[in-house]
Amino acid sequence: QVQLVESGGGLVQAGGSLRLSCAASGSIFSINAMGWYRQAPGKQRDMVATITSDGLTNYADSMKGRFTISNAKNMVYLQMNSLKPEDTAVYYCNADVKEHFYTYYRNYWGQGTQITVSS
C-alpha cells in the first residue's frame, strides 16, 4: 500500500506565495510521475502540474510562470507565487507508483490540502 501526504496549505493573501509538499511512503519500487491537481467547490478536479521521474514537467496554462513543480526521491513540491483568489481550492497530490518490480504502475491520490487566497 502507498500513502501520499500533502503539507503546506493554508490561508494567504492575493499576491502571496505558498509551497506545497507531498511525501509518498509505503511499498514503493518506483515512481513514474507525480503531480498536483486542484478542485474548487462545485468544480471538477483539474491538473495543475505534473513531473516525471526524468524531470519532464507539464503545467496547466493558467499556472505557467506562477507555479513551479519539482521533485526529489518520493517527494513532489509545488511552489506557488503570485497567488490569486481564483487559485482557492483543495490541492491533491497524485502519483503513479509501482509497488514491486513485477507489478504495474498504479495511481494514488493524497487526501488534499486546502489553499485559500484572500483578496
C-alpha angles and dihedrals in degrees: 000000000000129000128199117199122189126202138172103062125133146109121320136166121248110277092029131116138238134180121213124201130194125192122198117206140165128053103002125161095163142340119222099189142346131199152161128250130178138206125196121199111286093006136100124261110266134193115256101176140331135199130194126219086258091057099254110150135202126189136190108248095246091056099049111117094013104059128050124193122202137166145208132179106319090342136102128188136194119201109198120194133175091024119199131202088249088063088070107121145106108281118213130198117222132190141178104220134183108205097192135013090251098050132082125248113275127197120238135186132205124226093256135243125235121238118188121186115195123207 
